[in-house]
Amino acid sequence: MRQRRRAVIVDRAACAERLATGITALGLWIAEGEQARLLDYVEALAAWNATHNLTAVRVPEAMVVRHLLDCLAIQPFIDGRRVADIGTGPGLPGLVLATVCADKSFMLVESNHKKVAFLRHARRTLGLENVDIRAARVEDVATEAGFDWVITRAFASAAQTVHHAGQLIGADTRLGLMKARDFAAEAADLPPGFVQQADHRLQVPGLDGARRFVVIGRDTSG
């Protein structure tokens, strides 16, 4: 028997104000239509979350801060055209970035069936033709060349991420890790052949404490 989703009340006006204010604070410009689709994403996530427990964040306005703004904070660093988001969960950060980066293609990798179902629903609802969803463990995804970025949020340590997703990281691919703590210990544990290229410290509006976006790449110096 199909499980019915509970009704979730979303104060769209309050969410829209918080999103717009946060975007300005981040120094970004995002078109009104794209902001509206981000709010559509929050509404869909809140509705599905009531039944499927996709995220620990329950309040839609908190989703705007802890999901949308947190993910949008790394958008200025994502250049190139091909991006893989591994362990994307309900689409963080890949689906959020795909909504505001129509010129890029995103491969979202997720093994949890409920989250994959939500991703497919969200892709269809938001009309995101630049999103390819892979229902698989990242280590089972076939080797693909040409990614400009492999990104991840709350997936694993840097060393574990390289171990599981190494087949997706080419000579010119950058591995971007969204972190909430100091990276020194993880940097010291990087596998041979990989080096830290950057550590961007971010301040997400509405979040206490600094966030960081750490960039890893293959060592091509030798």
Stockholm file with secondary structure:
# STOCKHOLM 1.0

chainA/1-222         MRQRRRAVIVDRAACAERLATGITALGLWIAEGEQARLLDYVEALAAWNATHNLTAVRVPEAMVVRHLLDCLAIQPFIDGRRVADIGTGPGLPGLVLATVCADKSFMLVESNHKKVAFLRHARRTLGLENVDIRAARVEDVATEAGFDWVITRAFASAAQTVHHAGQLIGADTRLGLMKARDFAAEAADLPPGFVQQADHRLQVPGLDGARRFVVIGRDTSG
#=GR chainA/1-222 SS CCCCCCCCCCCHHHHHHHHHHHHHHTTCCCCHHHHHHHHHHHHHHHHHHHHHCCCSCCCHHHHIIIIIIHHHTTGGGCCSSEEEEETCTTTTTHHHHHHHCTTSEEEEEECCHHHHHHHHHHHHHHTCTTEEEEESCGGGSCCCCCCSEEEEESSCCHHHHHHHHGGGCCTTCEEEEEESSCCHHHHHTCCTTEEEEEEEEECCTTCSSCEEEEEEEECCCC
#=GC SS_cons         CCCCCCCCCCCHHHHHHHHHHHHHHTTCCCCHHHHHHHHHHHHHHHHHHHHHCCCSCCCHHHHIIIIIIHHHTTGGGCCSSEEEEETCTTTTTHHHHHHHCTTSEEEEEECCHHHHHHHHHHHHHHTCTTEEEEESCGGGSCCCCCCSEEEEESSCCHHHHHHHHGGGCCTTCEEEEEESSCCHHHHHTCCTTEEEEEEEEECCTTCSSCEEEEEEEECCCC
//
